Amino acid sequence: MSALKILVIPGSLRTGSINARLAATAAHELAEAGADVTRISLADFPLPIYDGDLQSKSGVPKHAVNLKRMMAIHHGVLIVTPEYNSSVPPLVKNIIDWISRVQDAQETRGQVYRDRAFAIASASEGRLGGSRALAALRLILSACRATVIPNQLALSFADAAYDDTDRLRHPADIEAMDALVKQLIDVSQRMM
Ligand SMILES: Cc1cc2nc3c(=O)[nH]c(=O)nc-3n(C[C@H](O)[C@H](O)[C@H](O)COP(=O)(O)O)c2cc1C
């Protein structure tokens, strides 16, 4: 069997992003568990806010097509999203919207969501750890008919969640990360 490939997408471009940090931790754990991990930055896939007129005039932008194809060469995808006003930030929703408009040859539109496993995580400096963004993201991906694994990680008080060696310090967070990693690998393998 070929190596299991997992794509990790941090949903923030901000310097010092706590979600990018959590994405890096998750990528490390996934690699330790044997996956072949690609961690990208959405800065490399700049996209305008979705606009149907723009799509009619110029087609789907090349960065959306590239991001969709990047997803398509992986067996599983982890999205690590910030929480903005109890939901997902526009950056995350916008890539999901654009990708849902990409249709390569020999496939139906949005097929990239249906053929692989998705996992979701979030980090926030608040008590809820971005869990409302996770609920919103799960709903959006499920509406795209993605398989979203049940295990997820909402990292509360993210600024104090790491030890001096940059590892998660609290047993509950470590357990949630382990469970997410194991289940993402397991479900991605079954969908290969
Ligand atoms: C517009 C906006 C809305 C926010 N709303 C929430 C919120 O609803 N819940 C929350 O926990 N944090 C909220 N925050 C704080 C973010 O969680 C915090 O800025 C976090 O660092 C953003 O993620 P990042 O560091 O990965 O960029 C909000 C921040 C912004 C800019």
The ligand as an SDF file (V2000), in Angstrom:
LIG
                    3D

 31 33  0  0  0  0  0  0  0  0999 V2000
  -12.9970   39.3260   14.1760 C   0  0  0  0  0  0  0  0  0  0  0  0
  -12.5890   38.4430   15.3250 C   0  0  0  0  0  0  0  0  0  0  0  0
  -13.5390   37.7410   16.0150 C   0  0  0  0  0  0  0  0  0  0  0  0
  -13.1650   36.8740   17.0480 C   0  0  0  0  0  0  0  0  0  0  0  0
  -14.1150   36.1060   17.6630 N   0  0  0  0  0  0  0  0  0  0  0  0
  -13.7410   35.1480   18.5450 C   0  0  0  0  0  0  0  0  0  0  0  0
  -14.6960   34.2160   19.0620 C   0  0  0  0  0  0  0  0  0  0  0  0
  -15.8590   34.2300   18.7290 O   0  0  0  0  0  0  0  0  0  0  0  0
  -14.2430   33.2670   19.9120 N   0  0  0  0  0  0  0  0  0  0  0  0
  -12.9250   33.1680   20.2910 C   0  0  0  0  0  0  0  0  0  0  0  0
  -12.5730   32.2710   21.0600 O   0  0  0  0  0  0  0  0  0  0  0  0
  -12.0030   34.0570   19.8320 N   0  0  0  0  0  0  0  0  0  0  0  0
  -12.3830   35.0240   18.9700 C   0  0  0  0  0  0  0  0  0  0  0  0
  -11.4550   35.9010   18.4450 N   0  0  0  0  0  0  0  0  0  0  0  0
  -10.0730   35.8260   18.9200 C   0  0  0  0  0  0  0  0  0  0  0  0
   -9.2720   34.8200   18.0980 C   0  0  0  0  0  0  0  0  0  0  0  0
   -9.5260   33.5150   18.5930 O   0  0  0  0  0  0  0  0  0  0  0  0
   -7.7880   35.1490   18.2400 C   0  0  0  0  0  0  0  0  0  0  0  0
   -7.5580   36.4090   17.6110 O   0  0  0  0  0  0  0  0  0  0  0  0
   -6.9000   34.0980   17.6520 C   0  0  0  0  0  0  0  0  0  0  0  0
   -5.5710   34.3990   17.9810 O   0  0  0  0  0  0  0  0  0  0  0  0
   -7.0780   34.0280   16.1230 C   0  0  0  0  0  0  0  0  0  0  0  0
   -6.4020   32.8960   15.6220 O   0  0  0  0  0  0  0  0  0  0  0  0
   -4.9100   32.9690   15.0310 P   0  0  0  0  0  0  0  0  0  0  0  0
   -3.9870   33.3260   16.1770 O   0  0  0  0  0  0  0  0  0  0  0  0
   -4.6640   31.5640   14.5750 O   0  0  0  0  0  0  0  0  0  0  0  0
   -4.8680   33.9810   13.9460 O   0  0  0  0  0  0  0  0  0  0  0  0
  -11.8030   36.7670   17.4240 C   0  0  0  0  0  0  0  0  0  0  0  0
  -10.8480   37.5240   16.7210 C   0  0  0  0  0  0  0  0  0  0  0  0
  -11.2190   38.3450   15.6890 C   0  0  0  0  0  0  0  0  0  0  0  0
  -10.1590   39.1060   14.9240 C   0  0  0  0  0  0  0  0  0  0  0  0
  1  2  1  0
  2  3  1  0
  2 30  2  0
  3  4  2  0
  4  5  1  0
  4 28  1  0
  5  6  2  0
  6  7  1  0
  6 13  1  0
  7  8  2  0
  7  9  1  0
  9 10  1  0
 10 11  2  0
 10 12  1  0
 12 13  2  0
 13 14  1  0
 14 15  1  0
 14 28  1  0
 15 16  1  0
 16 17  1  0
 16 18  1  0
 18 19  1  0
 18 20  1  0
 20 21  1  0
 20 22  1  0
 22 23  1  0
 23 24  1  0
 24 25  2  0
 24 26  1  0
 24 27  1  0
 28 29  2  0
 29 30  1  0
 30 31  1  0
M  END
$$$$
